């Protein structure tokens, strides 16, 4: 599974007069996997107490 974060910005004077749209997609898969591993580790620690 891949995780991504989409960021979109308008360039111009307000929404009605936007001249450009800028979009960026960032791969956050590694961060999500690390968060999941941390939650699992914390749960294992609680279970062993």
C-alpha positions as CSV (number, residue, x, y, z in Angstrom):
1,X,0.0,0.0,0.0
2,X,1.2,3.5,-0.8
3,X,0.3,6.6,1.2
4,X,0.4,10.1,-0.2
5,X,-0.4,13.7,0.8
6,X,-1.8,16.1,-1.7
7,X,-1.2,19.8,-1.4
8,X,-2.9,22.2,-3.8
9,X,-2.5,26.0,-4.0
10,X,-3.9,28.7,-6.2
11,X,-1.7,31.5,-7.5
12,X,-3.4,34.8,-8.3
13,X,-5.8,37.3,-6.8
14,X,-8.5,35.2,-5.0
15,X,-10.3,32.1,-6.1
16,X,-12.2,33.8,-9.0
17,X,-9.0,35.2,-10.5
18,X,-6.6,32.3,-10.0
19,X,-4.0,32.3,-12.8
20,X,-2.3,29.0,-11.9
21,X,-2.9,25.9,-9.8
22,X,0.1,24.3,-8.2
23,X,-0.2,20.7,-6.9
24,X,2.3,18.5,-5.1
25,X,2.0,14.9,-4.1
26,X,4.3,13.7,-1.4
27,X,5.0,10.0,-0.7
28,X,4.4,9.5,3.1
29,X,4.4,5.7,3.0
30,X,7.6,5.4,5.1
31,X,6.2,7.7,7.8
32,X,2.9,5.8,7.9
33,X,4.8,2.5,8.2
34,X,6.9,3.9,11.0
35,X,3.8,5.1,12.9
36,X,2.2,1.7,12.5
37,X,5.3,-0.1,13.8
38,X,5.4,2.3,16.8
39,X,1.8,1.6,17.7
40,X,2.4,-2.1,17.4
41,X,5.5,-1.9,19.6
42,X,3.6,0.2,22.2
43,X,0.8,-2.4,22.2
44,X,3.3,-5.3,22.6
45,X,4.9,-3.4,25.5
46,X,1.5,-2.9,27.2
47,X,0.6,-6.5,26.7
48,X,3.8,-7.8,28.3
49,X,3.3,-5.8,31.5
